[in-house]
Amino acid sequence: DNIERCIKKASGELNSDNYEEITYEGYGPNGVAVIVETLTDNRNRTAGDLRHYFDKFGGNLGQNGCVSFMFDKKGVLIIDNSEGELDEDTVMMDSLDSGAEDFSANEDCFEILTDPDSFGAVRDALEEKGYTFASAEVEMIPQTTVTLTDEKDLLFMNKLIDMLEDNDDVQNVWHNWEE
């Protein structure tokens, strides 16, 4: 039975309803807050893998809620303006008229923040006005950031993020490390 189940799993015949979304929270080197969103068919394997990564690189996996209070869930829309063809005031007014909460202009792009519940409506309204996005996602935005100065902490934090992102179950990694 076990062999047949493994063969079915490898061929994709097992029911995809067995997957569940789980969010893990923990601390990286020097107290960097980390949130990891996963989609897994084996909660024990995923938890063990993540615990191993955190332990190996100077952090620890924590309880749900131990770091999420340090983040705000926001819709983030990025409009590329590297060519300088878009007028900042026009984009800002269009964004705010579409229901955006905040707008900021950087050297080569515009960043628009929305409430996660109105993210889709704001994105659709701006697309109707002819804007295209370099990125459009709901993200966890840190309220404060941590700067790492120790070479070992920098190395471990980079390795922790790489290991998390390389894991097949991991969908998103959010942190408050100021890179």
C-alpha positions as CSV (number, residue, x, y, z in Angstrom):
1,D,0.0,0.0,0.0
2,N,2.8,2.4,0.9
3,I,4.6,1.8,-2.4
4,E,1.4,2.3,-4.4
5,R,0.7,5.5,-2.5
6,C,4.2,6.8,-3.3
7,I,3.8,6.0,-7.0
8,K,0.4,7.8,-7.1
9,K,1.9,10.8,-5.3
10,A,4.8,11.0,-7.7
11,S,2.5,10.8,-10.7
12,G,0.1,13.4,-9.3
13,E,-2.8,11.0,-8.9
14,L,-3.4,11.8,-5.3
15,N,-6.1,14.2,-4.5
16,S,-4.8,17.8,-4.3
17,D,-7.3,18.5,-1.5
18,N,-4.7,17.0,0.9
19,Y,-2.7,20.3,0.7
20,E,-3.0,22.8,3.4
21,E,-1.8,26.4,3.9
22,I,0.3,26.8,7.0
23,T,2.1,30.0,8.2
24,Y,5.1,29.6,10.4
25,E,6.8,32.3,12.4
26,G,10.2,32.6,14.0
27,Y,13.3,34.6,14.6
28,G,16.5,34.6,12.5
29,P,19.9,35.7,13.6
30,N,20.0,38.6,16.0
31,G,16.2,38.6,16.4
32,V,15.2,39.2,12.7
33,A,11.4,38.4,12.5
34,V,10.6,35.9,9.8
35,I,7.2,34.7,8.5
36,V,7.0,31.7,6.2
37,E,3.9,30.9,4.2
38,T,3.7,27.2,3.1
39,L,1.5,24.9,1.1
40,T,2.1,21.3,2.1
41,D,0.7,17.8,2.0
42,N,2.8,16.8,5.0
43,R,2.7,19.2,7.9
44,N,5.2,17.2,10.0
45,R,7.8,17.1,7.2
46,T,7.5,20.9,6.6
47,A,7.6,21.8,10.3
48,G,10.7,19.6,10.7
49,D,12.4,21.1,7.7
50,L,11.7,24.7,8.8
51,R,12.8,24.0,12.4
52,H,16.0,22.5,11.1
53,Y,16.7,25.6,8.9
54,F,16.1,28.1,11.7
55,D,18.2,26.1,14.2
56,K,21.1,25.6,11.7
57,F,21.4,29.3,11.0
58,G,21.1,30.9,14.4
59,G,17.4,31.4,14.8
60,N,14.4,29.5,16.2
61,L,10.9,28.6,15.0
62,G,8.3,30.3,17.3
63,Q,4.6,30.1,18.1
64,N,2.0,31.5,15.8
65,G,1.6,35.2,16.5
66,C,5.2,35.6,17.9
67,V,6.2,38.0,15.0
68,S,3.1,38.6,12.9
69,F,2.1,41.6,15.0
70,M,5.3,43.3,13.7
71,F,3.9,43.2,10.1
72,D,1.0,44.8,8.2
73,K,-0.7,42.9,5.5
74,K,-0.9,45.2,2.5
75,G,-1.6,45.1,-1.3
76,V,1.5,46.3,-3.0
77,L,1.4,47.5,-6.6
78,I,4.7,48.6,-8.4
79,I,4.5,50.6,-11.6
80,D,7.8,50.8,-13.5
81,N,8.8,54.4,-14.5
82,S,12.5,53.8,-15.4
83,E,11.9,55.6,-18.7
84,G,10.3,58.6,-16.9
85,E,7.3,58.6,-19.2
86,L,4.6,58.8,-16.4
87,D,3.7,61.9,-14.5
88,E,3.9,61.4,-10.7
89,D,0.9,63.6,-9.9
90,T,-1.3,61.9,-12.4
91,V,-0.4,58.4,-11.2
92,M,-0.9,59.5,-7.6
93,M,-4.3,61.0,-8.3
94,D,-5.4,57.9,-10.3
95,S,-4.2,55.6,-7.5
96,L,-5.9,57.5,-4.7
97,D,-9.1,57.8,-6.8
98,S,-9.0,54.1,-7.4
99,G,-9.0,53.5,-3.6
100,A,-5.3,53.2,-2.7
101,E,-4.3,53.9,0.9
102,D,-0.8,55.3,0.2
103,F,1.4,56.3,-2.7
104,S,5.2,56.8,-2.9
105,A,7.5,57.7,-5.8
106,N,11.0,56.3,-6.0
107,E,13.7,57.0,-8.7
108,D,12.4,54.5,-11.2
109,C,9.1,53.3,-9.9
110,F,5.9,54.1,-8.1
111,E,4.7,52.1,-5.1
112,I,1.0,52.0,-4.3
113,L,-0.3,50.4,-1.0
114,T,-3.8,49.2,-0.6
115,D,-5.9,47.4,2.0
116,P,-5.7,43.6,1.2
117,D,-9.5,43.5,0.8
118,S,-9.5,46.2,-1.8
119,F,-6.3,45.1,-3.6
120,G,-8.1,43.5,-6.6
121,A,-10.5,46.4,-7.1
122,V,-7.6,48.9,-7.1
123,R,-5.5,46.8,-9.4
124,D,-8.4,46.4,-11.8
125,A,-9.2,50.1,-11.8
126,L,-5.6,51.1,-12.5
127,E,-5.4,48.5,-15.3
128,E,-8.5,50.0,-16.9
129,K,-6.7,53.4,-16.8
130,G,-3.9,51.8,-18.8
131,Y,-1.3,51.1,-16.2
132,T,0.8,47.9,-16.2
133,F,2.5,46.6,-13.1
134,A,6.1,45.3,-12.5
135,S,4.7,43.6,-9.5
136,A,1.2,43.3,-7.9
137,E,0.9,41.2,-4.7
138,V,-0.4,41.1,-1.2
139,E,2.6,41.3,1.1
140,M,3.5,41.4,4.7
141,I,5.2,44.8,5.3
142,P,7.4,45.1,8.4
143,Q,6.6,48.0,10.8
144,T,10.2,48.3,11.8
145,T,13.4,46.8,10.4
146,V,16.5,45.2,11.8
147,T,20.0,46.0,10.5
148,L,22.6,43.3,10.7
149,T,26.2,44.3,11.0
150,D,28.0,41.1,12.2
151,E,29.4,39.2,9.2
152,K,28.3,35.8,10.7
153,D,24.7,37.1,11.2
154,L,24.6,38.4,7.6
155,L,25.9,35.1,6.3
156,F,23.4,33.1,8.3
157,M,20.5,35.3,7.4
158,N,21.3,35.0,3.7
159,K,21.6,31.2,4.0
160,L,18.4,30.9,6.0
161,I,16.4,32.8,3.4
162,D,18.0,30.8,0.6
163,M,17.2,27.5,2.3
164,L,13.6,28.6,3.0
165,E,13.1,29.7,-0.6
166,D,14.6,26.5,-2.0
167,N,12.1,24.4,-0.1
168,D,9.3,23.2,-2.4
169,D,6.6,23.7,0.3
170,V,7.5,27.4,0.9
171,Q,5.4,29.9,-1.0
172,N,6.5,33.2,0.5
173,V,9.2,34.4,3.0
174,W,8.7,37.8,4.8
175,H,11.2,39.3,7.1
176,N,12.1,42.6,8.7
177,W,15.8,42.5,7.9
178,E,16.9,45.7,6.2
179,E,19.2,44.4,3.4
